Amino acid sequence: MNDRPGVDLSAVVKAYDIRGLVPDQLDEELARLFGAAFVETTGADAIVTGHDMRSSSPALAHAFAQGATAQGADVTEIGLCSTDELYFASGALHLPGAMFTASHNPARYNGIKMCRAGAAPIGQDTGLHAIRTLVERWASGEPLPAPRRPAGSITRRDMLEDYAGHLLNLVDVHAVRPLRIVVDAGNGMSGLTVPAVFHDVPVEIVPLYFELDGTFPHHEANPLDPANIVDLRRAVRETHADLGLAFDGDADRCFVVDERGEAVAPSAVTVLIAARLLADHPGSTVLHNLITSRTVPEVVRELGGTPVRTRVGHSFIKAEMTRTHAVFGGEHSAHYYFRDFYNADTGMLAALHVVAALGSQPEPLSRLVEPYQRYAASGEINSTVPDPDTAVAAVRAHFTAHAGTTVDELDGLTVSTPAWWFNLRPSNTEPLLRLNVEAADTHTLARVRDEVLALIRR
């Protein structure tokens, strides 16, 4: 990547993180420059780094650390970890952090998720654009500035035990009834963190694909795709387990399957956790992004809490968590955010809450979440379109003419009536439109879904 005039990183620097093909779009030299730019932008004298199990991750993380130390920052390397363990380290050590992972993306990808001290997010408007600008200039041949301090040092520190202890201090799972839990790690980082967290919890863990392997030999580490939880659903039924858990590659997201092998919607998990936290913190604020079910704000209000609707994306959610002092936040994509975890997202803490909720009463999980699944939902439907803006405008014009509809554009286009709503959002990186529909019944859902898709795809 060296000495290329006019380097453009727009394909690599996304809205919330850095992600690209290795080594075509992201290599060690570029990682070194990102490390230097991270220190320059944050003004940090010390940072913490971690990485996932991808074969390219250790070298990229170390190159980043070298770039940071060259600019005068000390680096604590915690090595193999989940993304939420890196957030914990950033919060516990009060240091800016960088996690090397491409989450659920295929093996040839890698990336960097960055945060300020205390796990505060870095997105386009909070430092990522400035970091990109510096790296583009330096990669194009402009010399790096003189460091503010002498070269820093690199030290290694294992945070896994501290991370597990912190989570177990937040949720009491030691008194749950005996449970059998199938966990699909997808060859990702939960294969390391689940044994550390659950080793002293009185449950039986049935492991699937706990071997750390960044080639993902069994299935993609993306449980949002139903094809990737087929093995988990089957194992739950075959072992007569009480529930199943699936984590994505960097284990910051957790998906839940009930005792029948049926997926539990992330919105229902959001409500289940919100109910527990509102019982402990009456009247608190709970965030939900605009694609979660209407059930979420309804139940939060019924429980005396204050629901706040947000845009999609962890940078926006974390900023709102801080602004509103929310106790908890949930997204449709199974990201769950906790005030007691530095306002960061953690799949493991969400899993512990589900285990505690299930294990503290006698009913099966399907019965426990049944009151929280009030509506029919389409899930996310992607459409490839040559001109997303024109397609959205056509949908807006069509539905604005309908009597009784409400339109808002907090994030994409949301059209609502008392009986249904849909959200249509363009992808940040591809010529795609993402549609989510929810309705009072399946017939209404199908009608609205097909009406919107016909406008998009014609």
N, C-alpha and C positions, 0 to 999 in steps of 0.2 A: 504493500500500500504506500510505499515511500515515494516522495518526490513526484507526485502526480499533480500537474497544474489543475487548479479548479476542482479539487475533490468535492464531491457532493454526497453527503451522507443521508439524504432524505429517505433512501430506501432502507436504511439501517436504524435510524433514530425514530422511534415510534412516538405515540402520544404519551406513553407512560414509562417506556424503557427502551433499551437498545436490543436489537435482535437481527440476526442475519446468518447466511450460510458461511461455514468455516471450510477453507480459508478464503473463499472468493470475496466475501463481503466483510468478514471480521477475522483478523489474524492477530498474532502476538504484538506486532509493532503498533497496530491500531489500538490494541488494549493498553499498551504502555502510554500512548498519547491520551487515552481516556482517563487513565489514572492521574496523569499530570493535570489534565483539565478539571477533574473532579476536585483535586486539592486547590487549584487556582480559584475555582468558582465558589467552593464552600469556605475557603480560608482556613481549613482544618489543619491543626498541628498533629492530629492523630486520627486514624480511621480503622475500621474493621472490615475484613473481607471473608467471604465464604464461597463455596462452589458445590455444584451437584455432581452426579456420577458420570456425566458425559466424558468421553476420552479427551476431548479438547479443553475441558474446564480447568484442570490444575495449571496447565501452562498459561492459559489466558489470565487466570486470576493472579498468578505470580508475576506476569508481565505488567499487569495493572498495578500491583504492589510496587514494582520497581519504578514505574513512572511516578507513583505517589511519593516514594522515598526520595527520588531525585529532586523533587520540588520541596523537600524539607519536612515531610510528614512521617511520623512513625506508623507502622502498619501492624495490626494484630490479625494474623491469619487463623481462622477457626477451622479451615479445611472443609472436609465433607460435611454438609449440613443441608437441612431443608431451608426454604426461603423464610419461613416463620421463625426458624432458629436464628437466622441472621438478623431478623427484626428484633428478636429478643436480645441478642448481643448488642445491637445498636442502642436499644433502650437501657439495658442493664449497665453497659459501659459508658453510656452517654457519648457515643461516637457516631459520626457519619459512617454509613455502611454501603458495601457493594456486593451483590450476590450474582455469581456467574451461573446462569441457567437460561434455557429456552423453554422452561415449563413443560408443556405438553407437545411442543413441536417435534418433528422427526429428528433423527439422530444427527444429521448433518448441520443442524442449526445450533447456535448458541447465542447468548446475550447477556446483558447486565441490567439488573434491577438496582437502583440506587436510592438512598435515603439520607436525610440529614440526621443529626444526633437525635436520639429519642424515637427513631423510626419514622420521623416526619417525611412524607413522600416528596420525591423530586419528579416533577412532570415538566411538560413543555413550558408552562408559565412559572415554574418555581425552580428553574436552574438548568433543565435539560437542554433548552434551546441555546443557552449561553455555553454549555459544555460542547454541544455540537459545533457551534461557531468556532470555538477555539481549536478543536480537533481538525476541522476542515482547513483552517489557516495553517496550522502546523504541518499537517499532512501534505499541504501544497508547497511547503518549503520555507515558510516563515519560521525564524528561530524561536524557541521557547524562551520565556522570560527568565531572568536570573532568579534562582530560588530565594525565598524570604529567609530561610534558615539553613543551617548545614544539613547534609543528607540525613534522612531518617533511618531508623532501623526496622527490621522485620522480625517479629516474634510469633511463635505458635502457641495457641491456647485452645484447649478442648472445652466447649461450652455445653456439651450435650447433657451432662448430668444436671447442671444448673438450669438449663431449659426445661427439662422434665420436672424438676422439683418446683419450678415456678408455676407450671401448668397445674400440677397436682395440688398446689396450695390454693388454687382458684376454684377447683371443683372437687367436692368430696365424693370419690367413687369407691372408697374402701368398704362401704357398708352396703353396696348393691347386692341384690340377689344373684345367685349363680347364673351367668350368661355365657352362651357360646357365640362368638363373634367371628365371622369370616372377614378377613381384611385382604383386599387386593391392592398390593403396592405398585403393581404395574412395572416392576423393576426400577422404580423410582426411589426417592429419598425417604419415603415412609418406611421402606424396608430397614432403614437404620433407626428412625425415630420411634416407630411403634414399639419395638422391643424395649427401648429405653424408658418409655412412658408407662407401658402396661406391665412391666415385669413383676411389680408387686401388687397389682390390682387383681382382686379375686374373680377373674373371668378367664375363660378358655379362648385363646386366639387360634384360629385356623388360618395359617398363612398361605397366601397365593402370591407367587412371584416376588419374594422378598430379596432375591439376589440383585444387587446393584448392577445394572447393565444399561448403559446409555444407548445401546442399539435397539432396545425395546423388542426382544425376540418373541414375545407372546402377543402383545397388542399395544397399540399406541397408549401412552399414559394420559389419556384425555377422557375421563369418565362422562363428560357431557355428551359424547357420542354413544348412543345406546349399544352399538356394536362392541364397545369396549368394556361393558359390564355383563356380557353374556356369561362369561365364566363365573363371575361373582354370583349372579342370580342362581345359576345351576348349583354351585357349591353350597349356597345357603339352604336350598331345598334338600339336597342330598345329605347334608350333615345335620338337618333339622336345627339349624342355628336360629338364634333369636333375632339377629340382624346381620347386615353386611355393610362394610365400609370400603369405599374406594377413594384413593388419593390420586391426584395428578402427579406429574413427574417431579416437581419441586415441592409437593406436599403442602402447598398453601391453600388448596381446595379439598373439600371432603364431600363425597356423595354417599347417600344412605339408601339401603335396600331393606325392606321389612322382612318379616319371617316367612312370607309367601314367595319371596324372591322378586317382589314388585318394587320399582323405584319410588322413593318418597321425594316429592317435588321439593327443590330447595326453598320455595316459599313456605311450605309446611314446616320444614326444619327451622327456618327463620322464626316462625311463630312459636314453635316449641321452645326454642332457646329464649326468645323474648319473654315468654310467659314466666320462665324460671327467673330471669334477671329482674323483671318487673316485680315479682314477689319479694325479692330481696331489696329492690330499690324503687319503691312505689312512686308513681308519677313521673318517672324518668322519660327521656326522649329516646325513641328507637328510629333509626334511619332505614329506609328501604329504597332501592332504586326503582325507576319508573316502569320496569318490566316485571317486577314481582307481582304476585296476585293481589287483587283487591282485598283478599282475606287478611293480608298483613296489617294494613292500617285499620281495618275493621276490628280485628281482635285486639290490637294494641290499645285502641280507644276503649273497647269493652273492659279491658283490664286496668284502665285508669292512666295509661301512658299517653305520650304525645308522639304520634307518627310524623316523620318529616320525609318528604319525597325528594330524591336526588337524581342527578345524572348518573349514567353508567360509568364505571371506572374507579379504580382504587384511589387515584389522586383526588378526585372530587369527593368520594366518600370520606376519606381520612381528613380532608380539610373541613368537611361538615361535622365530622365527629368532634373535632377540636372546637369549632365555632359554637356548636349547640350543646357541648358537654354530654353527648349521647352516651348511653350505657352500652349500646349495641347497634350494629348495622348488618343488614343482609342483602345479598344480591341474587338475582336469578341464576347466576353462573356458579353458585355455591362458594362464593367468597363470603366469609363471615368475620366481622370486625368487632373488637372488644375494647372498651375503655380501659379495662384492667390489663390489657396487653398492648399498651402504648398506642391505642387506637388503630392497631394494625390488624391485618387479616391472618387468621391461623386456622387451618383445617383441623389440627389436632385438638385445639381447645373446643371447637364445635363438636368434634367426635366425643369428647369427654362429657359434654353437656347432654348429648343424646343418650350415651350410656347411663349417665346418672338419672336422667328422666325416666328411662325405661326400667332400670334396675331398682328404682325406689317404689315401684308399684307393681301389681300382679298382671296387668293387662298386656297383651301382645302389642308390638309397635304399630301394627296396622290399626288397631282400635284406638291407640293413643293419639295418632295423628288424624284420624277420621274427621274430627270437627274442624280441622284446619284445611280441608280440601273441599271447598264449597263450590268451586266453579270449574268449567271445562276450559282447558288451555291447549293452544296449538303447539307449544314449543317454538323454538326459533326456526324460521323457514327462510333460506337464503335464495335470492334470485340474482343471476348475472344479467346486468343491463348495461347497454353502451353509454347511457347518459342518466345516472342516478338522479340528478337534480331535476331534470325534465319529468322523470317518472314520478317523483315525489310531488312535484307541482300539479301533475294531473290528478293524483290521488287527493291532494288537498282541495282542489277545485271541485272535484266530484262530491266529496263528503261535506264540504262546507255548505253545499246546496241542500243537504238533508236537514229537515226540521228536527230540532231537539239535540243536535250534536254540539259537543264542545271540542274546540281545537286548541292545543298548546304545542309549543316548540321548545320546551326545556331541553330536550335531547332528541333530535330528529322530529318526526311528526307524530303526535298522539291525538287520536280522535276517540271521543268517549260519548256513550249514552248510558242511561241507567241499566240497560240490559247487556251491554258489551263495550269493549274498548280494544283498540289496537295501537301498536307503536311501530313505526317504520323508520329505520335508521340506516344511513349509509355506512359501509365499512370504512375504517381509516386507511386501509392499505390496498383494497381491491375494488373493482367495479361491481360491488355487490350491494344489494339492499337486504336488510335483515328485518323480517316481519314477525311480530309476536301478537297473538290475538287471544283474548279471554272473553268468555260469555257465560250467561246463566245456564245454558244447556248446550249439548253437542250439536243440535240442529242449527241453533243460532250461530254457534261457532263456525260451522261449515259454511253457512251462507255468507257471513262477513269475510271469512278467510278467502273464499273463492271470488268474491266481488273485488277485494283488494288485489289479489294475484292477477285477475284478468286485466285490471288497469295497468299493473306493473309490466306484465309480459306481452301485452298486445303489440 
